[in-house]
């Protein structure tokens, strides 16, 4: 049954001139089927450079919106319309405008894990991989508002020495990973290296050996001599890590680091999305242009690799 679905998807993908993108947190079978697998922004940039007419984004809504922002002429489909991001939904454009009114001299740096409307209200976007570089590039005599993730924001503040104005947003999945999870895993695997995403809470980050974006994690395990890694991020990340370096052992930091929205995408939904063109993502042009400006400013500072 699974192979039949995969075969049908491949046929339809060719007929529709579609490219299939999968975030690193997607189920393994989705990742293995995708044309490109990786970080959300990197995927959108890759898709924008293809001649595909249709982008099927296996991820969550803000990722599909970003793909549409960068590829306005392509059809962008999200296989499950309810696949959202709680952190992205923790701030609205109206709330950001109110924050900007209270800090009129501030520049706004917006994590890509945000809605198109919030990106449009921002001066710069950033990823977890380049957030430090983006903030470092900004004039030190200007205050900086950082939204929506307070944990990534604290990481950036620590690395840059900047006193950032933080929004109290967070990723529930990363918040479920606790320092007790790390300590227990370390007791069972004392020789393991702990790699954690900057979206984790401060106590977890304090216990980590390396703080890395998902793309950086893949590069890290490829070059590290360690035989075992404790992985403090969404459990789907273990699949691409195993593919990058299959001889190592990967231990999830506890059992609660699962994003239910990422797991909504299935092979059946991908097939239906291609067959019936479900569900198209639209971004109003005025919002799209302003959001693209914030993204392009980031790319100009530090092109995504």
C-alpha positions as CSV (number, residue, x, y, z in Angstrom):
1,X,0.0,0.0,0.0
2,X,2.8,2.4,0.9
3,X,4.7,1.8,-2.3
4,X,1.5,2.2,-4.3
5,X,1.0,5.6,-2.7
6,X,4.6,6.6,-3.4
7,X,4.3,5.5,-7.0
8,X,1.1,7.5,-7.5
9,X,2.7,10.6,-5.9
10,X,5.7,10.4,-8.2
11,X,3.5,10.1,-11.3
12,X,1.3,13.0,-10.3
13,X,4.4,15.1,-9.3
14,X,5.7,14.7,-12.8
15,X,2.3,15.5,-14.4
16,X,1.9,18.6,-12.3
17,X,5.5,19.7,-12.7
18,X,5.7,19.8,-9.0
19,X,8.5,19.9,-6.5
20,X,8.0,18.2,-3.1
21,X,9.6,19.9,0.0
22,X,9.9,18.3,3.4
23,X,11.1,19.9,6.6
24,X,13.5,17.9,8.8
25,X,10.7,17.3,11.4
26,X,8.5,15.5,8.9
27,X,7.8,11.7,9.1
28,X,10.6,9.6,7.6
29,X,8.5,8.4,4.7
30,X,7.8,12.0,3.7
31,X,11.4,13.0,4.0
32,X,12.5,10.1,1.9
33,X,10.0,10.9,-0.9
34,X,10.8,14.7,-1.0
35,X,12.9,16.3,-3.7
36,X,14.5,18.6,-1.1
37,X,14.6,18.1,2.7
38,X,16.0,20.6,5.2
39,X,15.3,23.9,7.0
40,X,12.2,25.8,6.1
41,X,13.8,28.9,4.6
42,X,16.5,26.9,2.7
43,X,13.7,24.8,1.2
44,X,11.8,27.8,0.0
45,X,15.0,29.3,-1.5
46,X,15.7,26.0,-3.3
47,X,12.2,25.8,-4.6
48,X,12.3,29.4,-5.9
49,X,15.3,28.4,-8.1
50,X,13.5,25.5,-9.8
51,X,11.4,25.5,-12.9
52,X,8.6,23.7,-11.0
53,X,5.1,25.1,-11.5
54,X,3.8,23.7,-8.2
55,X,5.4,23.5,-4.7
56,X,4.0,21.0,-2.3
57,X,5.3,22.0,1.1
58,X,5.3,19.2,3.7
59,X,5.6,21.3,6.8
60,X,3.5,23.9,8.5
61,X,1.6,27.0,7.2
62,X,4.3,29.6,7.8
63,X,6.7,27.6,5.7
64,X,4.3,27.3,2.8
65,X,3.7,31.1,3.1
66,X,7.4,31.7,2.9
67,X,7.6,29.6,-0.2
68,X,4.8,31.7,-1.7
69,X,6.5,34.9,-0.7
70,X,9.6,33.9,-2.6
71,X,7.8,32.2,-5.5
72,X,4.7,34.3,-6.2
73,X,4.3,32.8,-9.7
74,X,4.1,29.2,-8.5
75,X,1.2,27.4,-6.9
76,X,2.1,26.5,-3.3
77,X,0.1,23.7,-1.7
78,X,0.0,22.7,2.0
79,X,-1.3,19.1,2.2
80,X,-3.1,19.7,5.6
81,X,-4.7,23.1,6.0
82,X,-4.7,22.7,9.8
83,X,-0.9,22.2,10.0
84,X,-0.1,25.4,11.9
85,X,2.7,26.6,14.2
86,X,1.7,27.6,17.8
87,X,4.7,29.8,18.1
88,X,4.0,31.7,14.9
89,X,0.4,32.2,16.1
90,X,1.6,33.7,19.4
91,X,2.0,37.2,17.9
92,X,-0.2,39.0,15.4
93,X,0.7,41.9,13.1
94,X,-1.4,44.2,15.3
95,X,0.5,43.2,18.4
96,X,3.8,43.8,16.6
97,X,2.6,47.2,15.5
98,X,1.7,48.1,19.1
99,X,5.2,47.0,20.2
100,X,6.8,49.1,17.5
101,X,4.7,52.1,18.6
102,X,6.2,51.7,22.1
103,X,9.7,51.5,20.7
104,X,9.6,53.9,17.7
105,X,13.4,53.8,17.2
106,X,13.7,50.0,17.2
107,X,14.5,47.8,14.3
108,X,12.4,44.6,14.2
109,X,14.1,41.2,13.6
110,X,11.6,38.5,13.0
111,X,12.3,34.7,13.2
112,X,11.1,33.0,10.0
113,X,8.8,30.9,12.2
114,X,6.2,33.6,11.9
115,X,3.2,34.5,9.7
116,X,3.5,36.5,6.5
117,X,1.7,39.4,8.1
118,X,4.3,39.6,11.0
119,X,7.2,39.3,8.5
120,X,5.6,42.2,6.6
121,X,5.8,44.4,9.8
122,X,9.5,43.5,10.3
123,X,12.7,45.1,9.1
124,X,14.7,41.8,8.9
125,X,13.9,38.2,9.0
126,X,16.3,35.6,10.4
127,X,16.7,31.8,10.8
128,X,18.0,30.0,13.9
129,X,21.3,29.5,12.0
130,X,21.9,33.2,11.1
131,X,20.0,35.1,13.8
132,X,23.2,36.0,15.6
133,X,24.8,37.3,12.4
134,X,21.7,39.3,11.5
135,X,21.5,41.1,14.9
136,X,25.3,41.6,14.9
137,X,25.0,43.5,11.6
138,X,22.6,46.1,13.0
139,X,23.6,49.5,14.3
140,X,24.4,49.3,18.0
141,X,22.7,52.6,18.6
142,X,19.3,51.3,17.6
143,X,17.2,49.1,19.9
144,X,16.2,45.7,18.5
145,X,12.9,44.0,18.8
146,X,13.1,40.3,18.4
147,X,10.0,38.2,17.7
148,X,8.4,35.8,18.3
149,X,10.7,33.3,20.1
150,X,12.0,34.4,23.5
151,X,14.3,31.4,23.8
152,X,16.1,32.0,20.4
153,X,16.1,35.7,21.3
154,X,17.9,35.1,24.6
155,X,20.4,32.9,22.8
156,X,21.0,35.8,20.3
157,X,21.3,38.4,23.1
158,X,23.9,36.3,24.9
159,X,25.9,35.7,21.8
160,X,25.8,39.4,20.6
161,X,25.8,41.2,23.9
162,X,22.7,43.1,22.8
163,X,19.8,44.0,25.1
164,X,17.0,42.8,22.9
165,X,13.3,43.6,23.3
166,X,11.8,40.1,23.4
167,X,8.3,38.9,22.7
168,X,7.2,36.1,25.1
169,X,6.6,33.5,22.3
170,X,8.0,30.0,22.4
171,X,7.8,26.6,20.7
172,X,5.7,24.2,22.8
173,X,7.5,21.2,21.4
174,X,10.9,22.4,22.5
175,X,9.5,23.7,25.8
176,X,8.4,20.1,26.6
177,X,12.1,19.0,26.5
178,X,13.3,19.5,30.1
179,X,16.7,19.6,31.9
180,X,15.6,16.4,33.6
181,X,15.3,14.7,30.2
182,X,18.9,15.8,29.4
183,X,20.2,14.6,32.8
184,X,18.5,11.2,32.5
185,X,19.8,10.7,29.0
186,X,23.3,11.6,30.0
187,X,23.2,9.2,32.9
188,X,22.3,6.4,30.5
189,X,24.8,7.6,27.8
190,X,27.7,9.3,29.7
191,X,29.9,9.5,26.5
192,X,27.2,11.1,24.4
193,X,27.4,14.7,23.0
194,X,24.3,16.8,23.6
195,X,23.1,18.8,20.7
196,X,20.2,21.2,21.3
197,X,18.2,23.6,19.2
198,X,18.2,27.3,20.4
199,X,14.4,27.1,20.7
200,X,14.9,25.0,23.8
201,X,14.6,26.5,27.3
202,X,17.5,28.1,29.0
203,X,18.2,25.2,31.5
204,X,18.3,22.8,28.5
205,X,20.6,25.0,26.5
206,X,22.9,25.4,29.6
207,X,23.4,21.6,29.6
208,X,24.0,21.2,25.9
209,X,27.5,20.7,24.3
210,X,26.4,22.5,21.1
211,X,23.5,24.8,20.2
212,X,22.6,24.3,16.6
213,X,19.9,24.8,14.0
214,X,18.7,21.6,12.3
215,X,20.9,22.2,9.3
216,X,23.9,22.9,11.6
217,X,23.1,19.6,13.4
218,X,23.6,17.6,10.2
219,X,27.0,19.3,9.5
220,X,28.0,18.8,13.2
221,X,27.5,15.0,13.3
222,X,29.2,14.5,10.0
223,X,32.4,16.0,11.4
224,X,32.2,15.0,15.0
225,X,34.1,11.9,16.2
226,X,31.5,11.2,18.9
227,X,29.8,7.8,18.7
228,X,26.6,8.9,20.3
229,X,24.4,12.1,20.3
230,X,21.6,13.2,22.6
231,X,19.3,15.2,20.3
232,X,17.3,18.0,22.0
233,X,14.9,19.0,19.3
234,X,11.8,17.5,17.5
235,X,12.2,13.8,17.2
236,X,11.9,13.8,13.4
237,X,15.4,15.3,13.2
238,X,16.9,11.9,14.1
239,X,16.0,10.5,10.6
240,X,18.1,13.0,8.6
241,X,20.9,12.7,11.2
242,X,21.0,8.9,10.7
243,X,21.2,9.4,7.0
244,X,24.0,11.9,7.4
245,X,26.0,9.6,9.6
246,X,24.6,6.1,10.0
247,X,27.4,4.7,12.2
248,X,26.5,6.9,15.2
249,X,23.8,6.4,17.8
250,X,21.1,9.1,18.3
251,X,19.1,9.4,21.5
252,X,16.0,11.6,21.6
253,X,16.0,13.9,24.7
254,X,12.9,12.5,26.3
255,X,9.7,11.3,24.7
256,X,7.7,14.6,24.5
257,X,9.6,16.4,21.7
258,X,7.0,15.6,19.1
259,X,5.3,18.4,17.0
260,X,1.8,17.2,16.3
261,X,1.4,19.7,13.5
262,X,4.5,18.4,11.7
263,X,3.1,14.9,11.9
264,X,-0.2,15.8,10.3
265,X,1.3,15.4,6.8
266,X,0.9,11.9,5.5
267,X,1.4,10.2,2.1
268,X,-2.3,10.1,1.6
269,X,-2.6,13.8,2.1
270,X,0.3,14.5,-0.2
271,X,-1.4,12.5,-2.9
272,X,-4.7,14.2,-2.4
273,X,-3.0,17.6,-2.4
274,X,-1.4,16.9,-5.8
275,X,-4.5,15.3,-7.3
276,X,-7.0,18.0,-6.2
277,X,-4.5,20.9,-5.8
278,X,-5.2,21.1,-2.0
279,X,-4.7,23.4,-0.2
280,X,-3.4,26.5,-2.1
281,X,-1.6,29.1,0.0
282,X,-2.2,32.8,-0.9
283,X,-0.5,35.9,0.4
284,X,-1.9,39.3,-0.5
285,X,0.5,41.1,-2.8
286,X,1.0,44.1,-0.5
287,X,1.9,41.8,2.4
288,X,4.0,39.6,0.2
289,X,6.2,42.4,-1.1
290,X,6.8,43.8,2.4
291,X,7.6,40.3,3.8
292,X,9.9,39.6,0.9
293,X,11.8,42.8,1.6
294,X,12.5,41.6,5.2
295,X,13.6,38.2,3.8
296,X,15.8,39.7,1.2
297,X,17.5,42.0,3.7
298,X,18.5,38.9,5.7
299,X,19.8,37.2,2.6
300,X,21.9,40.2,1.7
301,X,23.5,40.1,5.1
302,X,24.2,36.4,5.2
303,X,23.1,34.2,2.3
304,X,21.5,30.9,3.4
305,X,23.9,28.0,2.7
